Amino acid sequence: MKKYKKYLLIGAAAAIAASFLFFAFRGEKAASERGGRPKVVATIFPQYDFARAIGGDRIELSMLLKPGVDSHSYSPSPQDIINIQNCDLFIYIGGENDHWVEKILDSFDEGKGPKTLKLIDSVSAVEEELAEGMQKEDHGHDHGHEDGAEEHEHEHETEYDEHIWTSPRNAEKMAAAIKEALASVDPENSSFYEENAKAYTAELEKLDEDFRRMIGGGGRRLLVFGDRFPFRYLADEYGLKYAAAFPGCSAESEASAATVAYLIDKVRKENVPVVFHIEMSDEKTADAICRETGAKKMLLHSCHNLSRKEIEEGATYVALMRKNLENLKKALN
């Protein structure tokens, strides 16, 4: 697939850069060896925010993905690779979008890289689904070239939906894994991390209860997205159905006429009052559906990344999911 080829090229370039940078910077010790706060690097916002809630001021935390950047087009800079190499704990999701990570980690000499936490291993991952009416990706037919053969081989690997954090119950499991990882790199503060994790888990449990109560009392179960659909885990957790233009990790951005027509027909037949879009979307498909049906367009934030304004205003995973809860009320009731 096109996106697979992109990730392989990114990974190869990143690995080459990492090989040179490793020897240039291998003399720098990790923060724990210098007696300072442990350095923690997270790839994207959800695990960054979980680590922030649990680690507090006892860790030195940074996020690779810059505000406003689409994670599906991210590629690591040389400085990003240096930051990964020199941190104490590196936290990443481990789905298809993180294909470049393994290339970088493999380029480090054994025992020289950071402790790593692959969060997709902490939950029960599901395969990405091409639901009825969804736009299929244009995979191309360049199998006569070497990179085309590599792409073709990669297509047969199981492709898991990486948006595991969209279920609050999964967020609880991810937070628990982060707590254990922090305690392992900084055992002196393990009780601090334990207490913070308990308080944060209570917030997530309350969030889960509120989702269950609202959805259980709603009159509908169908969500319509004129966009990518990164909420598979949310839908599975609470028994929701969905129709969407693209899967969550699709590289496509323009829906076909057939896909738009399918979604318009679905909205009309089911009398759906709200059509959702996700953050950082051009919203064109959702706009087209709403124009034809009179449905209201609303945001359901996947928390994948935030705008600079959201970061500056102190947005958190829990706060964003509570805004999602309010918007879902309008769609399902």
One Martini backbone bead per residue (centre of mass of N, CA, C, O) as a GRO file, in nm:
protein
  333
    1MET     BB    1   0.101   0.032   0.012
    2LYS     BB    2   0.150   0.359   0.030
    3LYS     BB    3   0.191   0.383   0.337
    4TYR     BB    4   0.401   0.160   0.358
    5LYS     BB    5   0.615   0.283   0.182
    6LYS     BB    6   0.652   0.533   0.351
    7TYR     BB    7   0.741   0.391   0.615
    8LEU     BB    8   0.988   0.244   0.498
    9LEU     BB    9   1.141   0.496   0.408
   10ILE     BB   10   1.150   0.632   0.680
   11GLY     BB   11   1.287   0.404   0.835
   12ALA     BB   12   1.546   0.390   0.667
   13ALA     BB   13   1.636   0.683   0.710
   14ALA     BB   14   1.635   0.674   1.020
   15ALA     BB   15   1.842   0.446   1.055
   16ILE     BB   16   2.079   0.587   0.921
   17ALA     BB   17   2.082   0.830   1.106
   18ALA     BB   18   2.113   0.671   1.372
   19SER     BB   19   2.390   0.542   1.316
   20PHE     BB   20   2.545   0.811   1.318
   21LEU     BB   21   2.436   0.939   1.585
   22PHE     BB   22   2.524   0.727   1.786
   23PHE     BB   23   2.836   0.779   1.758
   24ALA     BB   24   2.818   1.091   1.822
   25PHE     BB   25   2.628   1.038   2.117
   26ARG     BB   26   2.718   0.791   2.311
   27GLY     BB   27   2.848   0.965   2.558
   28GLU     BB   28   2.570   1.025   2.653
   29LYS     BB   29   2.389   1.027   2.931
   30ALA     BB   30   2.147   0.949   3.113
   31ALA     BB   31   1.967   1.099   3.356
   32SER     BB   32   1.995   0.876   3.576
   33GLU     BB   33   2.314   0.878   3.564
   34ARG     BB   34   2.316   1.200   3.649
   35GLY     BB   35   2.077   1.239   3.880
   36GLY     BB   36   1.821   1.304   3.738
   37ARG     BB   37   1.557   1.319   3.576
   38PRO     BB   38   1.375   1.129   3.390
   39LYS     BB   39   1.363   1.065   3.054
   40VAL     BB   40   1.066   1.125   2.854
   41VAL     BB   41   0.939   0.979   2.546
   42ALA     BB   42   0.675   1.068   2.324
   43THR     BB   43   0.507   1.055   2.031
   44ILE     BB   44   0.213   1.119   2.142
   45PHE     BB   45  -0.040   1.252   2.330
   46PRO     BB   46  -0.169   1.033   2.507
   47GLN     BB   47   0.100   0.925   2.647
   48TYR     BB   48   0.190   1.199   2.739
   49ASP     BB   49  -0.053   1.253   2.931
   50PHE     BB   50  -0.024   1.005   3.107
   51ALA     BB   51   0.266   1.068   3.201
   52ARG     BB   52   0.201   1.345   3.323
   53ALA     BB   53  -0.001   1.241   3.542
   54ILE     BB   54   0.212   1.036   3.678
   55GLY     BB   55   0.498   1.195   3.683
   56GLY     BB   56   0.508   1.484   3.676
   57ASP     BB   57   0.790   1.646   3.836
   58ARG     BB   58   0.977   1.364   3.812
   59ILE     BB   59   0.984   1.434   3.504
   60GLU     BB   60   1.119   1.453   3.166
   61LEU     BB   61   0.897   1.567   2.920
   62SER     BB   62   0.828   1.459   2.575
   63MET     BB   63   0.718   1.534   2.231
   64LEU     BB   64   0.747   1.469   1.898
   65LEU     BB   65   0.481   1.573   1.813
   66LYS     BB   66   0.373   1.847   1.678
   67PRO     BB   67   0.165   2.084   1.677
   68GLY     BB   68  -0.061   2.026   1.401
   69VAL     BB   69   0.041   1.745   1.322
   70ASP     BB   70   0.021   1.480   1.121
   71SER     BB   71   0.098   1.159   1.208
   72HIS     BB   72   0.086   1.029   0.909
   73SER     BB   73   0.342   1.248   0.823
   74TYR     BB   74   0.556   1.164   1.010
   75SER     BB   75   0.911   1.236   1.066
   76PRO     BB   76   1.212   1.194   1.192
   77SER     BB   77   1.449   1.373   1.328
   78PRO     BB   78   1.762   1.394   1.435
   79GLN     BB   79   1.672   1.502   1.715
   80ASP     BB   80   1.472   1.278   1.777
   81ILE     BB   81   1.681   1.048   1.782
   82ILE     BB   82   1.848   1.163   2.011
   83ASN     BB   83   1.618   1.167   2.223
   84ILE     BB   84   1.572   0.866   2.223
   85GLN     BB   85   1.859   0.767   2.294
   86ASN     BB   86   1.878   0.971   2.572
   87CYS     BB   87   1.661   0.831   2.711
   88ASP     BB   88   1.492   0.628   2.953
   89LEU     BB   89   1.193   0.657   2.814
   90PHE     BB   90   1.006   0.500   2.549
   91ILE     BB   91   0.687   0.594   2.408
   92TYR     BB   92   0.469   0.379   2.215
   93ILE     BB   93   0.239   0.216   2.028
   94GLY     BB   94   0.300   0.006   1.751
   95GLY     BB   95   0.186   0.060   1.492
   96GLU     BB   96   0.194   0.137   1.162
   97ASN     BB   97   0.281   0.441   1.226
   98ASP     BB   98   0.549   0.297   1.389
   99HIS     BB   99   0.754   0.164   1.186
  100TRP     BB  100   1.012   0.347   1.238
  101VAL     BB  101   1.093   0.265   1.526
  102GLU     BB  102   1.228  -0.014   1.480
  103LYS     BB  103   1.460   0.095   1.311
  104ILE     BB  104   1.589   0.265   1.531
  105LEU     BB  105   1.621   0.055   1.758
  106ASP     BB  106   1.796  -0.145   1.581
  107SER     BB  107   2.047   0.066   1.554
  108PHE     BB  108   2.110   0.003   1.835
  109ASP     BB  109   2.297  -0.105   2.059
  110GLU     BB  110   2.308  -0.331   2.282
  111GLY     BB  111   2.212  -0.156   2.577
  112LYS     BB  112   2.198   0.166   2.458
  113GLY     BB  113   1.920   0.213   2.481
  114PRO     BB  114   1.618   0.256   2.581
  115LYS     BB  115   1.349   0.216   2.742
  116THR     BB  116   1.055   0.041   2.632
  117LEU     BB  117   0.701   0.121   2.532
  118LYS     BB  118   0.448  -0.090   2.394
  119LEU     BB  119   0.109  -0.030   2.406
  120ILE     BB  120  -0.034  -0.247   2.225
  121ASP     BB  121   0.049  -0.481   2.439
  122SER     BB  122  -0.171  -0.377   2.673
  123VAL     BB  123  -0.386  -0.471   2.464
  124SER     BB  124  -0.666  -0.559   2.258
  125ALA     BB  125  -0.618  -0.586   1.942
  126VAL     BB  126  -0.750  -0.479   1.627
  127GLU     BB  127  -0.842  -0.497   1.319
  128GLU     BB  128  -0.868  -0.332   1.055
  129GLU     BB  129  -1.167  -0.187   0.904
  130LEU     BB  130  -1.381  -0.236   0.614
  131ALA     BB  131  -1.656  -0.091   0.586
  132GLU     BB  132  -1.940  -0.022   0.471
  133GLY     BB  133  -1.876   0.231   0.218
  134MET     BB  134  -1.586   0.255   0.217
  135GLN     BB  135  -1.296   0.380   0.119
  136LYS     BB  136  -1.068   0.268  -0.090
  137GLU     BB  137  -0.751   0.208  -0.145
  138ASP     BB  138  -0.480   0.301  -0.350
  139HIS     BB  139  -0.230   0.058  -0.411
  140GLY     BB  140  -0.151  -0.021  -0.670
  141HIS     BB  141   0.093  -0.180  -0.946
  142ASP     BB  142   0.422  -0.184  -0.850
  143HIS     BB  143   0.550  -0.505  -0.877
  144GLY     BB  144   0.815  -0.473  -1.072
  145HIS     BB  145   0.950  -0.357  -0.829
  146GLU     BB  146   1.116  -0.371  -0.544
  147ASP     BB  147   0.925  -0.187  -0.375
  148GLY     BB  148   0.667  -0.330  -0.470
  149ALA     BB  149   0.734  -0.607  -0.343
  150GLU     BB  150   0.754  -0.505  -0.053
  151GLU     BB  151   0.468  -0.396  -0.043
  152HIS     BB  152   0.319  -0.662  -0.105
  153GLU     BB  153   0.423  -0.815   0.142
  154HIS     BB  154   0.306  -0.613   0.359
  155GLU     BB  155  -0.001  -0.653   0.300
  156HIS     BB  156  -0.008  -0.949   0.458
  157GLU     BB  157  -0.006  -0.814   0.709
  158THR     BB  158  -0.123  -0.742   1.001
  159GLU     BB  159  -0.367  -0.478   1.061
  160TYR     BB  160  -0.377  -0.261   1.319
  161ASP     BB  161  -0.553  -0.071   1.527
  162GLU     BB  162  -0.396   0.213   1.692
  163HIS     BB  163  -0.654   0.357   1.850
  164ILE     BB  164  -0.659   0.258   2.167
  165TRP     BB  165  -0.737   0.529   2.344
  166THR     BB  166  -1.057   0.566   2.273
  167SER     BB  167  -1.068   0.384   2.522
  168PRO     BB  168  -1.085   0.417   2.860
  169ARG     BB  169  -1.003   0.126   2.928
  170ASN     BB  170  -0.737   0.137   2.774
  171ALA     BB  171  -0.621   0.378   2.927
  172GLU     BB  172  -0.585   0.225   3.191
  173LYS     BB  173  -0.375   0.021   3.082
  174MET     BB  174  -0.169   0.230   2.989
  175ALA     BB  175  -0.122   0.365   3.262
  176ALA     BB  176  -0.017   0.112   3.406
  177ALA     BB  177   0.229   0.069   3.220
  178ILE     BB  178   0.362   0.345   3.279
  179LYS     BB  179   0.397   0.312   3.581
  180GLU     BB  180   0.588   0.066   3.564
  181ALA     BB  181   0.807   0.201   3.389
  182LEU     BB  182   0.879   0.433   3.580
  183ALA     BB  183   0.959   0.253   3.823
  184SER     BB  184   1.197   0.108   3.670
  185VAL     BB  185   1.368   0.389   3.618
  186ASP     BB  186   1.237   0.509   3.918
  187PRO     BB  187   1.221   0.365   4.220
  188GLU     BB  188   1.224   0.608   4.425
  189ASN     BB  189   0.922   0.705   4.285
  190SER     BB  190   0.701   0.476   4.293
  191SER     BB  191   0.491   0.588   4.498
  192PHE     BB  192   0.420   0.838   4.335
  193TYR     BB  193   0.316   0.688   4.083
  194GLU     BB  194   0.101   0.523   4.226
  195GLU     BB  195  -0.077   0.757   4.328
  196ASN     BB  196  -0.128   0.892   4.054
  197ALA     BB  197  -0.253   0.642   3.918
  198LYS     BB  198  -0.498   0.617   4.101
  199ALA     BB  199  -0.622   0.896   4.040
  200TYR     BB  200  -0.636   0.857   3.728
  201THR     BB  201  -0.806   0.601   3.721
  202ALA     BB  202  -1.055   0.732   3.850
  203GLU     BB  203  -1.110   0.920   3.611
  204LEU     BB  204  -1.144   0.694   3.396
  205GLU     BB  205  -1.375   0.543   3.535
  206LYS     BB  206  -1.574   0.780   3.526
  207LEU     BB  207  -1.574   0.811   3.223
  208ASP     BB  208  -1.681   0.529   3.161
  209GLU     BB  209  -1.948   0.554   3.317
  210ASP     BB  210  -2.060   0.796   3.151
  211PHE     BB  211  -2.068   0.653   2.882
  212ARG     BB  212  -2.256   0.420   2.964
  213ARG     BB  213  -2.495   0.589   3.059
  214MET     BB  214  -2.549   0.752   2.802
  215ILE     BB  215  -2.566   0.517   2.592
  216GLY     BB  216  -2.777   0.343   2.747
  217GLY     BB  217  -2.996   0.602   2.728
  218GLY     BB  218  -3.008   0.595   2.435
  219GLY     BB  219  -3.173   0.583   2.100
  220ARG     BB  220  -2.889   0.522   1.978
  221ARG     BB  221  -2.595   0.358   1.770
  222LEU     BB  222  -2.524   0.560   1.535
  223LEU     BB  223  -2.235   0.659   1.349
  224VAL     BB  224  -2.134   0.943   1.144
  225PHE     BB  225  -1.852   0.977   0.909
  226GLY     BB  226  -1.684   1.241   0.719
  227ASP     BB  227  -1.425   1.039   0.768
  228ARG     BB  228  -1.225   0.920   0.961
  229PHE     BB  229  -1.208   0.611   1.186
  230PRO     BB  230  -1.063   0.617   1.526
  231PHE     BB  231  -1.327   0.457   1.703
  232ARG     BB  232  -1.332   0.145   1.740
  233TYR     BB  233  -1.290   0.109   2.055
  234LEU     BB  234  -1.533   0.272   2.140
  235ALA     BB  235  -1.749   0.112   1.988
  236ASP     BB  236  -1.689  -0.169   2.112
  237GLU     BB  237  -1.721  -0.095   2.417
  238TYR     BB  238  -2.040   0.046   2.362
  239GLY     BB  239  -2.209  -0.066   2.113
  240LEU     BB  240  -2.139   0.070   1.839
  241LYS     BB  241  -2.216   0.208   1.532
  242TYR     BB  242  -2.082   0.256   1.187
  243ALA     BB  243  -2.016   0.524   0.943
  244ALA     BB  244  -1.757   0.579   0.690
  245ALA     BB  245  -1.515   0.692   0.469
  246PHE     BB  246  -1.268   0.590   0.659
  247PRO     BB  247  -1.027   0.463   0.799
  248GLY     BB  248  -0.811   0.560   1.048
  249CYS     BB  249  -0.530   0.501   0.848
  250SER     BB  250  -0.585   0.649   0.606
  251ALA     BB  251  -0.444   0.816   0.313
  252GLU     BB  252  -0.702   0.924   0.242
  253SER     BB  253  -0.911   1.244   0.164
  254GLU     BB  254  -1.104   1.168  -0.086
  255ALA     BB  255  -1.414   1.105  -0.154
  256SER     BB  256  -1.621   0.934  -0.322
  257ALA     BB  257  -1.925   0.939  -0.463
  258ALA     BB  258  -2.015   0.665  -0.342
  259THR     BB  259  -1.953   0.727  -0.046
  260VAL     BB  260  -2.124   0.980  -0.014
  261ALA     BB  261  -2.392   0.849  -0.098
  262TYR     BB  262  -2.401   0.638   0.125
  263LEU     BB  263  -2.405   0.842   0.366
  264ILE     BB  264  -2.654   0.997   0.286
  265ASP     BB  265  -2.845   0.754   0.291
  266LYS     BB  266  -2.797   0.680   0.588
  267VAL     BB  267  -2.897   0.943   0.716
  268ARG     BB  268  -3.183   0.933   0.599
  269LYS     BB  269  -3.280   0.649   0.692
  270GLU     BB  270  -3.181   0.705   1.011
  271ASN     BB  271  -3.208   0.998   1.104
  272VAL     BB  272  -2.939   1.159   1.133
  273PRO     BB  273  -2.829   1.448   1.319
  274VAL     BB  274  -2.509   1.367   1.301
  275VAL     BB  275  -2.190   1.468   1.164
  276PHE     BB  276  -1.864   1.367   1.174
  277HIS     BB  277  -1.543   1.491   1.269
  278ILE     BB  278  -1.207   1.546   1.285
  279GLU     BB  279  -0.923   1.657   1.358
  280MET     BB  280  -0.758   1.821   1.104
  281SER     BB  281  -0.979   1.862   0.896
  282ASP     BB  282  -1.141   1.968   0.598
  283GLU     BB  283  -1.461   1.870   0.601
  284LYS     BB  284  -1.587   1.809   0.316
  285THR     BB  285  -1.755   1.553   0.351
  286ALA     BB  286  -1.932   1.652   0.584
  287ASP     BB  287  -2.048   1.895   0.434
  288ALA     BB  288  -2.189   1.740   0.204
  289ILE     BB  289  -2.381   1.577   0.383
  290CYS     BB  290  -2.518   1.817   0.530
  291ARG     BB  291  -2.634   1.961   0.281
  292GLU     BB  292  -2.821   1.707   0.192
  293THR     BB  293  -2.960   1.652   0.506
  294GLY     BB  294  -2.930   1.863   0.766
  295ALA     BB  295  -2.712   1.793   0.930
  296LYS     BB  296  -2.493   1.813   1.194
  297LYS     BB  297  -2.176   1.938   1.257
  298MET     BB  298  -1.917   1.750   1.436
  299LEU     BB  299  -1.683   1.690   1.687
  300LEU     BB  300  -1.443   1.413   1.719
  301HIS     BB  301  -1.184   1.362   1.931
  302SER     BB  302  -0.894   1.152   1.911
  303CYS     BB  303  -0.612   1.272   2.044
  304HIS     BB  304  -0.363   1.245   1.858
  305ASN     BB  305  -0.367   1.564   1.821
  306LEU     BB  306  -0.280   1.906   1.874
  307SER     BB  307  -0.306   2.218   1.894
  308ARG     BB  308  -0.151   2.490   2.004
  309LYS     BB  309  -0.393   2.603   2.157
  310GLU     BB  310  -0.459   2.348   2.322
  311ILE     BB  311  -0.191   2.333   2.465
  312GLU     BB  312  -0.197   2.624   2.594
  313GLU     BB  313  -0.485   2.549   2.743
  314GLY     BB  314  -0.448   2.249   2.873
  315ALA     BB  315  -0.518   2.001   2.737
  316THR     BB  316  -0.680   1.682   2.781
  317TYR     BB  317  -0.793   1.374   2.753
  318VAL     BB  318  -1.035   1.396   2.945
  319ALA     BB  319  -1.150   1.665   2.839
  320LEU     BB  320  -1.193   1.571   2.544
  321MET     BB  321  -1.377   1.326   2.613
  322ARG     BB  322  -1.600   1.505   2.742
  323LYS     BB  323  -1.670   1.651   2.482
  324ASN     BB  324  -1.749   1.395   2.333
  325LEU     BB  325  -1.982   1.320   2.518
  326GLU     BB  326  -2.158   1.567   2.448
  327ASN     BB  327  -2.176   1.510   2.138
  328LEU     BB  328  -2.299   1.224   2.162
  329LYS     BB  329  -2.565   1.304   2.287
  330LYS     BB  330  -2.670   1.451   2.026
  331ALA     BB  331  -2.649   1.189   1.841
  332LEU     BB  332  -2.810   0.965   2.041
  333ASN     BB  333  -3.075   1.161   2.138
   0.00000   0.00000   0.00000
